[in-house]
Amino acid sequence: MSAGVPMAAGEAVLAIVGLTAITLLTRGFFLFTRREIPFPGWLREGLRYAPLAALAAVVLPEIVLREGRLITTLLDARLFAVAAAAAWFWWRRGILGTIVVGMAVLLPLRLGLGW
């Protein structure tokens, strides 16, 4: 298939069916077995940190980058929002409060001061 040529209806249906099958197989892999799959201890320990690593990989660039480059000023609303949200989480250990505090700091700085 070359660029600019539309996909035929049959090809589109085949692609959708194939992607659906792959998604169901990969996401449902652990549901299809009758018994628990044993994992080595090192893998189980490593998987404990996977959500934190994924969150850091998504959130950290959003905080420190603007248009693909490191921010060059400390007058950035995101830095103040992160500091306030981190302080709230350290104090109260609540996710909802962390989000609310971060947004309560971010929005006035963005909308009010234009940072």
C-alpha positions in Angstrom: 0.0 0.0 0.0 1.5 3.3 -1.0 1.1 6.7 0.6 -2.0 8.6 -0.5 -4.0 5.5 -1.7 -7.1 4.9 0.4 -7.5 1.5 2.1 -10.1 -0.8 0.7 -13.1 -1.7 2.9 -11.9 -5.4 3.1 -8.4 -4.3 4.2 -9.9 -2.0 6.9 -12.1 -4.8 8.3 -9.1 -7.2 8.3 -7.0 -4.6 10.1 -9.7 -4.0 12.7 -10.3 -7.7 13.3 -6.5 -8.4 13.5 -5.9 -5.6 15.9 -8.9 -6.6 18.1 -7.6 -10.2 18.2 -4.1 -9.1 19.2 -5.4 -6.7 21.9 -7.7 -9.4 23.4 -4.9 -12.0 23.4 -2.3 -9.7 25.0 -4.6 -8.1 27.5 -6.5 -11.2 28.4 -3.5 -13.6 28.5 -3.6 -14.0 32.3 -7.3 -14.5 32.3 -7.2 -17.5 30.0 -5.2 -19.7 32.3 -6.9 -21.9 34.9 -4.2 -21.6 37.5 -1.8 -18.8 38.5 1.3 -18.5 36.4 4.4 -18.6 38.7 6.8 -15.7 38.4 10.3 -15.6 39.7 10.8 -13.5 42.8 13.0 -11.0 40.9 10.3 -10.4 38.3 7.6 -10.0 40.8 9.7 -7.5 42.7 10.5 -5.6 39.5 6.8 -5.4 38.5 6.0 -3.6 41.7 7.8 -0.5 40.3 6.3 -0.6 36.8 3.3 1.7 37.6 5.6 4.3 39.2 8.1 4.1 36.3 5.3 4.5 33.7 3.9 7.5 35.6 7.3 9.1 35.8 7.9 8.5 32.1 4.6 10.2 31.2 4.5 13.0 33.8 8.1 14.1 34.2 8.6 15.3 30.6 5.3 17.2 30.8 6.7 19.1 33.8 10.2 19.9 32.7 9.8 20.3 28.9 8.2 23.0 26.8 8.0 22.3 23.0 10.6 19.5 23.4 13.2 21.7 25.2 14.0 22.0 28.9 12.3 25.0 30.5 14.7 27.8 31.1 12.9 29.8 33.8 11.7 29.1 37.3 8.6 31.2 36.7 6.7 28.3 35.3 3.3 27.4 36.7 3.9 23.7 36.4 6.9 23.8 38.8 4.8 25.6 41.5 1.9 23.3 40.9 4.1 20.2 41.3 5.7 21.6 44.5 2.3 22.3 46.0 0.9 18.9 45.0 4.0 17.1 46.3 3.7 19.0 49.6 0.0 18.0 49.9 0.7 14.4 49.1 3.6 14.3 51.6 1.3 15.8 54.3 -2.0 14.0 53.6 -1.1 11.0 51.4 -4.3 11.5 49.3 -4.4 11.3 45.5 -7.6 13.3 45.0 -6.3 16.1 47.2 -3.0 16.1 45.4 -4.7 16.6 42.0 -7.0 19.3 43.4 -4.1 21.3 45.0 -2.0 21.0 41.9 -4.7 22.3 39.7 -5.7 25.0 42.2 -2.1 26.3 41.9 -1.7 25.7 38.2 -4.9 27.4 36.9 -4.5 30.8 38.6 -0.9 31.0 37.6 -1.6 30.0 34.0 -4.9 32.0 33.5 -4.2 34.9 35.9 -0.5 35.5 35.3 -0.1 33.9 31.9 2.8 31.7 32.9 
